[in-house]
């Protein structure tokens, strides 16, 4: 006997008009009103706060946001009907394409010179500007006024029909609409650039984002039209692509990016004066004093390196040939060095012979650095080929060993047909992928920051870098050992003041025998040792405390350190705070001096981060790391198992404090001035939020949490009014706590605690039935 468990009309009516459903409807409509307050330039003041409410709610625009709340309510209520279609092929690309298009047409710039004259270069600003310009083509004004959004909605509806009703024609029409949107975005943007008389050069990315979004929508339509599967298995698709030809996707992406870098991107003089492409730079530096390598690079070597490395990498990935992989990897790394030497030559010659082009490394465009990143991608693809070949060799070796061990016989019923290599072993192991991503990540860390503006470089160095170090250190205490520390900022302050003391910038001077260490670089070990001693002083009296009591004591420690730094004027300088010189290094023939430029500090910080990450990665899997995990889970059980909980918890405070010392040293020397008001309780709580947001106990999660929550306020400066910025950050954190409580990049143990060993469809914890509670 079978029971029909399908939802009935009566059950859905009960879901729609029940008490719980009405509460959900009220919450969704209220959420729509809150969203109306968040979106837009309307905002009140402390004297007249109702202005923002009036501009957001008592206008027809509020009905759009109420409609969004209603749609969310319907999706939540009728989710059992919607869920089977969400998991079908094409749904995820459709969502991704919509997000990219919406982002490109709302928050991205479309024509940079317009920002200097109108204050905004976004899609809406370009729409207003083109309405008063003559000489445009017939599609430009409609595209910016209504056509772009219409194409997106049409693609959404057609692809939805293709996914739900399985009508292939609708999928193919979606692909046509997507390609048409990409072409029109390029044509309309080019038309604006050609007709505009505004001074300056355009470096906006809105057009590229729109093209990418519409092409993704086209891909979603083709996927829905060509695939008959009921459930989309994204992981299986990725494994299939990687297993078919490891690294081939990276090679293709690198080739496309490289063609853009050598054709459209600017290589020299990026700014209001000039924006020379690769071909223009060859004419600009012809006959100048650039090096022979640079001269040959612009003449023929650059294109030869790009096409040669691309051909080698494509051949190595398609043929899965290990030797070709080694050749492609080595050639790509050589190309990185030659490209960097070319950039070094042209920036030096330009700075020396034509001062109007600016100082060294400040007169280059993004093209040369993009080329370095392209060759790094080729090297990463080659690493995948090498790793996959190594895996196949190991699998074949294991198979021969198993055959010899069994005497050459086969089990009864076993097939005599030789299994393909792809069935023996995963073609791309996790370690091979990790190595490839590591190579690509290092390349981006080296060559992406120079392409940023000065503001973003300062954000990357002064804020993101320092807080990433702090989050890594606090993750040891909170994430690994499970000890809630609300006074962690005190170690940051101790490290900063130790640096000021060692450089002789406090009222109390160091002893004469330490004069040789007045260089800030030599104060790093002293700052680490002093912070470790402070960690012992904090940890020793609090080892018997747990939970809230430990949090209160550490909170008091942080407040005591800040008050002492304010009141001990004869030692710390009081509220005014000290100034710290920039570091310098003179060793043999090597002479490096850091100053106001952010990039040298970034590379110094990158070295520190690599050392700390490697050490902490090894520490997590060590015996001490496992002891921390045991204490976090159950301190009594850990002690009963032989773990010396006193020493282990003390080491957590000490090691966490040592990382904070590095961050304090870097902050003091990079900024050059600080005062006690920077080291507040709010800062400690913020660092805890970074760790929780990224994923407690996860090294990569702590870094990601610090990076995202430090980047977001800076990003929101150009998107929302200052008064609304904290509202958006709070909404993001709230959404994370609801939908991903384990964090952005959770630790495996933490994720298993919340979702189970097999994982779950939702990040929410599942209630245990009363009958099975024991």
N, C-alpha and C positions, 0 to 999 in steps of 0.2 A: 504494500500500500504506500503510495507516495502522497506527500502533503505539499500543496501549492503554497510556497512561501513568498510569492511575488506580492508586492504592495497592491492593495486594492484602492478603489476610488474613495471608499469610506475611510480607510486608514489615512489617506493623504488629506482628506477633508479634516480629519481630527488633528493631523499635524499642522494644518494651515490655520485652524480657528481655535486651537486649544490655548490654555493659559500660558504654557511655556512658549508657544509660538508667538503669542502676542507680546510677551516680554522680549523675545528675540527681535521682533519687529520694532519695538520701541528703542531697543539698543542700537539697531542698525540705522534707524532714522536719526537718532541722536548722533551717531557716528558720522552720518552725512552732514549734519550741521557743524560738527567740529571740523570736518574736512573743509567745509566752506569757509570757516574762520582761518584755516591754515593756508589755503590757496588764494593768492591774490596779493595786491599791494596795500589793501586796506588794513589799517592798524590804528589802535587808539593810543592814548598817552596816559600817564599817571593822573593827570588832571581831568581828562575827558576820555575815559576808556570805552564809552558806548559808541564812539565813532567807528571803531573797527567792527563792532557787532552790527551796527546799522548798515555799513557798507557791505557786509557779508551776508546778512540774513534778510533784511528788509529790501531785497532787490530780487528781480526775477531769476537771477543766477542761482539762487538757493534751490530752486526746483530741480536743477540738473544734479546737484549733490544729493538731494533727497531721492532722486531716481537711482543714483548709484547705490545708496543705502538699501533701497527696495530690491534692486537686482541681487545684492549680496544676501539679503534675507531669503529671496526665492531660491538662490543656489544652496544656501545652508538647509533650507526646509526640504527641498526636493533633491538633495544630494544623491540618494540611492538611484534616482533616475538619471542623474547627470554623470555619476562616476564612471559607468561603462564607456561613455563617449570621451571622457577626459583621458583615459588610458589608451585611446586608439592612436595609431600612427599619424603624425602630422599635428597633433595637438600641441606638443611642447614647442616645435618650431614656430607654430602660429603665435603662441604666447610670447616667445622670444622676439619674433619679428615685430609684433605690436609694441612691445616695450621699447625696442630700439627706435622705431619710427616716432613714437610719442616723445621719447627723450630727445631725438634730433630736432623735432619741431617745437619743442618747448624750452629746453634748457641749454641747448648748444648754440654757438655763434654761427652765423651764415655769411657775414661779410664784415670783417674786422674794421676797415676804415669807417664804417657807419657808426661804430661805437664812439669814435672821437668827435663826431659831429652831432649825433642824436642821443648819445649816452647808452645805447643798447644796440647790439648786433644780432639779436635773436630773430627767429622766424617771423614773429609778429612785427618787429621793427622794420624788417625788410619789406613786409607786406605794405606797411604804411608808406615807406619810401618809394616803392615802385608805382604806387597809385598816382604819383605826381610826376612821373618821368615819361618822356616821349622817346620813341625810337626802339622800344622793346619789341621782341617777337610776340606773336599772338598767344603763346602758351605761358609766358612768364608771369604776367599779372594774374591770370586765372589760377596758376599753380600755387602762388603764394596767398591768394585770397580764399579759394575754396577747393581747388582740384586736388591738392595733396591730401587733405583730410578726407575728401570723398573717395579717392582711390584706396586709402587705408580701410575705410568702412566697407567698401565694396569687396575688397580682398578678404576681410573678416567674414562677411556674410557668405561669400562663395566658398571659402575654405570650410566654414562651418557646415554648409550643406554637403560638401564633399565628404567630410568626416562623419556626419550623422547619417545622412541618407545614402552614402556610398555611391554618389553620382560622379562618375569619372570626369564628365564634361565640366562640372563645376571646379574640379581640381585643376584641370588644364586652363580654364579661364582665370583661376587665381594666379597661376604662373604667368599668364599673359599680362594681367593687371600689375603684378609685382615687377616684372621686367619693364613695363611701360612707366611705372612710378620711378624706377631707378634711372631710366633714360631721361625722363622729364626733370628730375632733380638736377641731373648734370647739365642739361640744356638751360634750365632757368637760372641756375647759379652762374654759369658761364656768360649768359646774356647780361646779368646784373654787373659782373666784373667788367665786361667789354664796354658797356654803356656808361658806367659810373665815371664821374669826373672828380671824385673824392681823392685826396692825396693819400699815399701809403699803399702798402701791399697787403693782400689778403692771405691770412694763415688760418682761417676758420676751418672747422671740421664738421660743421652741420651737414653739408652736402654729402660728405663721405659716410656719415652716420645714416643719413636717409637712404642712400644707395644700398648700404649694407642691410638695413632693415627691410626694404622692399625686396631685395634678393632673397632674404631669409623667408619672407612671406611666399615668394615664388617657389622656393624649395619645399615649404610646407604644403602648398597645393600639389606639387608633383608627388610628394610622399603620400598624400591622401589619395591621389588618383591611381598610383601604381601599386600600392600595398593593400593586400586583402586581409592582413592579420587583424585579429580582434584586439590584441594588446601589444603595445609598443614596448619592446625591450631595449632601452637605450644602452644599457651596459653591454648587452650582447652585440649590439650594432658597433659600439666602439671596439669591443674585442675582435669582432670580425674584420673591421677596417685595419686595426693594428696587426692582427694575425695575417691578413692577406699580404700586406707589404709594410713592414715596420718602418716608420719614419717617412713614408711617402707623402702623407698629408702635410707634415712639417716642410718637406722639400718644396711642395707646390705653393704653400703659403709664403715661404721665403722667396721664391721666384717672383710671385706677384708683387710682394712688398718691395723687392729689389728693383723691379721695373719702375715702380712709382718713385722710388728714391732717386734713381738715375735719370728720370725724365721730368717730373713735375716738382719735386721738392727743392727747396732752396739750399744751396751749399755755402754761400758767402754773402755777407752784407745784409742779413735779414733785419728788416726794420723799415723806417720811412724813406731811407735814401735809396736802397737798391735791394734786390732779391734775386741774386744770380743762381740759376740752375746749374747743373753739372756742365752742360754745354757752354753756358754763359761764363762760368768760372774759367774754363779753358781759355777763352778770349781775354778775360780780365787779367789773368796772370801770365799771359804769353809775353815773353821777353823780360819778365821780372826776375828777381833773385831767388826764386823758390828752388828747392833742392831738385836734383836730377830725378829722384823717385817721384816727387810730386809732379814734375813736368811730364814724365812718361805716364803717370797715372791718369792725368787729364787727356793725354794724347791717345793712348790705346790700352793702357794697362787696366784701367778701372772696369771698362766693359768686358775685357777679357777675363778678369777675375770673377766678375759676376756670372757671366755665361758659362765659364769653365767650371766654377764651383757648383753652379746649378746643375750642369750636365753630369758631373761626377756624382753629385748627391742623388739625383734622380735615377741614374744608372745603378748606383749602389743599393738604393732602397727597392727599386723594382726587381733587380736580379738577386737581391739578398746576398750580396757578395761581400765577404768580410774584408778582403784585401782592398777592394774598391772603397769600402767604408773607411778604412784607415787613411787611404789617399785623400778622400774627400774631406775627412776631418782635419788632417794636417794642412791641406790646401786652404781650407776655410780659416783656420787660425792664422796662417801666414797672411791671408787677405785682410784679416782684422788688423794685424800689425801694420801692413802697408797703408791701409786706409787711414789709420791713426797718425802715422808719420806724415802723410799728405796733409791732413788737417793741421798738424803742428807746424808744418812749413808755411802754409798759406796764412795762418793766423799771425805768425811771427812777422812775416814780410809785410802784411797789410798794416800791422800795428806800428812797424818801424818806418815805413815809407809813406803812409797816408793816415795821419792821426785822426782824420774825421771818421774813420771806420771803427774807432774804439780800441779798447785795450785787447790784449791777447785773450783768446778763448771767449770773447764777448762779441766777436764780429762774424760768427759762424751760424749757419742755418741748421736745420734739423736733418738735411739730406745726408751729410757725411756720417753723423752718428747713427742715422737709420741704416745706412749701409753696413756699419759695424754690427748692428743688431741682426741684420739679415745674415751675415756670414756666421754669426753665433748660432742662429737657427739652423743653418746648414750643418754646423758642427754637432748640434744636438741630434739632428736626424741621423748623422753618421754614427753617433754613439748608440742610437737605437739599433742600427743595422749590426754593429759590432756585438752588442749585447745579445741580440737575437741569434746570431751565428754561434756565439759561445753557448747559448742555451741548447741549440740543436745538437751541437757536438757533445755536450754533457748528456743529453737524453739518449743519443745513439750509443755512447759509451756505457751508460747504465743498462741499456737494453742488451748489449753484448755481454756485459757482466752477468746479468740475470740469466741469459741463455746458457752461458758456461756453467753457472751454478746449478742449473736444472738438468745438466747433462745433455743439453741440446734437444731435449724432448719438449713436447707441448702438451698442455692439458687436453683431456678428451673433449672433443667438440670445438676446440679452438680453431680459428680460421688460419689457413696457411698463407693468406694474402698479407703482404707486408703493410703495416699501418703507415699512413702518411706522417710526416714529421709533425704537422700541426696537431695530430691526435696524440702524440707522445707527450708533449709538453706545451705549456703556454709559450707562444712565440716571443712575447715581450714580457719578461718578468717585471715584478714591481721594482726590483733593484735597477734594472736597465732603464725603465722609465724615469726612476728617480735620478739616475745619473744624467740622463738627457735633460730633464727639467732643471737640474742643478747647473748645467752648463749654460742653458738659456737664461736662467735666473741671474747668474753672475754677469752675463753679457748685458742684460737689461739694467742691472744695478750699476754697471760701469758707464753705459752710454746713453741711458734714458735721462738721467738728471740734467745733463747739459742742455737738453732741448726744452727744459722748463723755463718759465719766466722767473725773474728774481724773487718775486713774492712766493711762488711755489717752492723754489729752492730753499728759501728761508724757512718755510713751513716744514719742508722735508727734514732739514738739518736741526733747527732749533726746537721743534715740537715733536714731530713724529719719531725721529731718531732717538732723542733723549727718553721719551716715554716708552718706546719699545724696550730699551734697556731696563727701565724701571719695572715694566710689566714682566719681563723675563725673571728678574730677581724676586718679585713678589709672588710669582707663580710657584717658586720653590716653597715658600712659607705657607701660602694659602692653598695652592692647587695640589702640591705633592704631599706636604706634611699635614695639611688640614688645620693649620693654626691661623685663626683670623687676626690679622695684624692691621690695626687702624692707625698706627703711628709710623708707617714705613717711610713717610716723607722726611722723617727726622734724619735717617741715614743719608738721604739725598742732601740735606742741609749740612750734615757733618762733613760729607765729602767735599762740598763746595767751600766751606770755611777752612778745611784742611789745606786745600789748594791755595787759597788766599794766604794762609799762614806760611806755607812753604815758599811762596814767592815773595814774602816780605811785604805784603800789602795790608796787614793788620797792625793795629797800634802796638801789639806785642810782637817783637821780631824773633825769628828763629836763632838758634846758637850760631856762633861764627863757623863752626865746623860744617854747618849745613849750607853755607853760602854757595858751595859748588853746585847745589841742587836747586838754585833759584829758578832754573828753567821749568816752566810748567810741566813738561814731559816727565821730568824726573820726580815730580810730586805724585805721580800715579801710584807707585807702590806704597808711599806713605799714606795716601788717602785710603787705600784699600785696607791697610793694617789698622788704621784708626777706626774705620767703620766696622771692621771685624771685632775690635775690642768693644765698640759700642753695642754690637750685637750680643756679645757675651754679657755685658752689663744689663741689657734688657732681658735676655733669655734666662739667665741664671735665677733671678728672683721669681720668675713667672712660670717655672717648669711644672709646678703643681696645679696651675690653673688651666681651665678648659672653657671653650665656648664663649659665652657672653662676658665672663669674668676676665678672660685673657684679652678680649677686644677692648674692654674698658681700661685695663692697665696699659696696653700699648697705645691707646688713645691719649692717656695721660702722659706717657713718655714723649709723644710727639709734641704735645702742648708745652711740656717743660723745656724741651730743647729750643723751641721757638721763643719762649719767654726769656730764657737765659741769653739767647743771641741778641735780644733787644735790650736787655737791662745791663749786660756786662759790657758797657761802653768802652772801658779801658782795654778790653781784650778783643771784642768783635767789631768795634766801631759803632755799635748801637743801631738805631733804626736806619741810619744813612746807608750802611752796607759798604763793602769794599769794592774796589776795581781790581781786575785780574788781567795781567798781560796775555797777549796771544802767544801760543807755543812756537818754538823754533827748534830746529834740529841741525846740528853741524857735526858731522861724523865723517872724518876723512875728507874725501872730495865731494861728499854729499852735503848740500845745504838747502834746507827747506824752511820757509817762514810762512806761517799761517797769518792771515789778516782778516779783512772785512769780507773777502770773497767767500761764498758759501760752499763752492764745489770742493776746494781742498779739505774743508772740514768734513764734507760728506764722505770722501774717500778714507779719511782717518777713522771716521765713525764706522765705515763699512768693515775695515780691518778689525776693529773692536768687536763688532757684531759677529763676524765670522768666528773669531776666537771663542767668544762667549757661547755661541750656539753649539759649536763642536764640543766644547767641554761639558756643557749642560746636557747635550744629547747623550754623551757617554755616561754622564752621571745618572741620568734617568734610568738606564738599564743596569746600573751597578747594584751591588749589595746594599749600599746606602739608599739608593733610590727605592728599592723594594722595601726597605725598612720604613721609609717615609710613607709609602703606600699602606703598609700594614698599620701604622699608627693612625693614619687618616681613617681607615675603615673601622678599626676597633683597637684602641690603645691597650685595654686590659688583655685582650687576646694576643696582641703583639708582645706585650711584656711577658705573658705566660709562655710564649714561643721562644723566648730567649733574646728578644730585642732589647738593647739598653736604651730605653725610651728617653732617659735624661740626656745622654750624649747625643742621640739622634736628633731630638728637638732642638738642642743647643746648636748643632751643626746647621740646621735649617735656618735659624736666625743669622748665624755667622755668614753662611754662603750667600743668602739673600742680601745681606748688608754689603757684601763685597761688590756685588753688581751695582747696587745703588751708589757706591763710591765712584765707580767708573762714570755713571751717568752724571753725578754731581761734578766731577772733574771736568767732563766734557762741557756741561752747561756753563760752568764758571769761566772757562777759557774761551768758549765760543762767543758767548754774549758779552763778556768783558766786565759786566757789572751786575750785581744782585743785591737784594736786601731781604731781611727776615720776613717781610709780608708775603713773599712768594711761597713760603713753606707752611701752608695752612692745613687744617683738618680737611677742608674741601678737596685739596689736592690729593691727600691720602685716599679719601673715599673714591675719587675719580680713578685712581690707579687700580683700586679694587674692582671698580666697574669695568675697566678694561679687561681684567683677567676673567671676570665672570662672563662678560659679553663674548669674549673670544672662545672661552671654554676652559674651565678650571682643570688643572692638571695636564693641559695640552701645551707644549712648547710653541708649536706653530699657531695655536689658537690665541695664546697670550700676545704674540706679536701681531697677529691679524686684528685682534680687538683694539690694541693700542693704536695701530695704524688707521683703522676705519674711524674710530671715534675721535681721533685727532684731526683726520683729514676732513671729516664731515662739516664741522663748524666753518672751516675756511671755505669749503665749497659752497655752503649755504649763504655766504656773504653776498654773492652775486645773484642768488636765486630768490631769496625771501627777505622781507624786512628784518632788521636786527631784532625787533621785539618778538618775532615769530620763530626765531632760530631755535631756541630751547624747546619749543613745542614740537618741532620736527624731530629733534634728537630724542626727546622723550617718547614720541610715537614709535620711532624705530626700535628703541630699547624695549618698549612694551610689546611690540610685535614679536621681537626675538624671544622674549620670555614666554610668550604664548605658543608660538609655532616651532621654536627651536630652543627648548629650555636647556639643553646640554651645551649650547654655545655655538658660535660661528663655525669653528673647527674643533669639535669636541674630542676629548681623549676617549680611547676605545672603552676603557673601564667605565667612565662616566656615562657614555652613550648606552652601554649595556645595562647600567643601573636604571636608566629611564625608559629604554625601549625594549630591553630583553636581549638575549644573545643573538636571536635571529632578526632583530630589528622590528619595526612596526611601521604602519602606514602613516602614523601621526607621531609628532614629537611629544604629545601630551601623555602623561602617566595614566595608566589604566587602573581603575578602581578594582580592588580585590573583592570578590563576593564574600558575604558574611559567612556562608557555609564553608568556604574553603580558606578562611583566614588563617587557620592553624596549620 
